[in-house]
Amino acid sequence: MQMWYNWKKNGKVGEPMSERTYFWIEDCKDKASFRFWETLMHELFPEVVVEGKKNNSELVKAVKTLPDNDNKYIVICDNSFDNVQVYQERKVLKYYADLKSNIFLVDIICFEYVLLEFDKLIQWIYALDDEFLVKRADAIIARDKLVRALKAGMLEYKTLWEVINYDRNLNRHNIEQLAAKLLFDLTRNTGFEVSKGKIGDCWIKACCEWAGRAEDDMCGLDGSRLSISDKMKSIYTGTSLKMELEKLGLEALLC
């Protein structure tokens, strides 16, 4: 099974890319998000060069001062809609991106939300008889309600009873913080654990290359043992990434 990709032109798949394509994110190399995006691009779009810009301010500066008109730049910038600072930074970023024809913004809430919305998240991280399915029931329900609401265009997620019941400090959190908290609570003490500085091996390595795995550690993938390529393909098709990247003309195809 081989992955390949083309940029679409006028709604049709064109010739393979001759110019370079860069994938810019706001985080540096030691962050969980960078390791995830680097893995995803390597497996699905191997010719795309992933670069981290340390933070939002540096990302905006890089877009503003970009002298290159010959290559394409896909830019990931959080769209945390109820975080005023992030919202303003994204407006500035979009302003400078719109001045150039070779810069494309990917519309996602945040890296943590991409994994949180993954349609096989619970199926992957927990075995069928896992005690965490009971112990973390409130988080599982809150995640389901939140994702369903946001997919339906309902931005008033703080009115959802299931989310309120899960997060007693909800009024002090924005959507990025809530997504990060939910993802961590669901994945902690598993090979899929995700925090700001860490992403579990089970996200970015083939089954089962988790160095810390114990004999009694079980997950939902024990019966399938996916390769890293299959994992990235599943995440790509099971989240909003496929739709958002295809909007920009970047499409992963199987042949």
Disulfide bonds with the S-S distance in Angstrom:
none
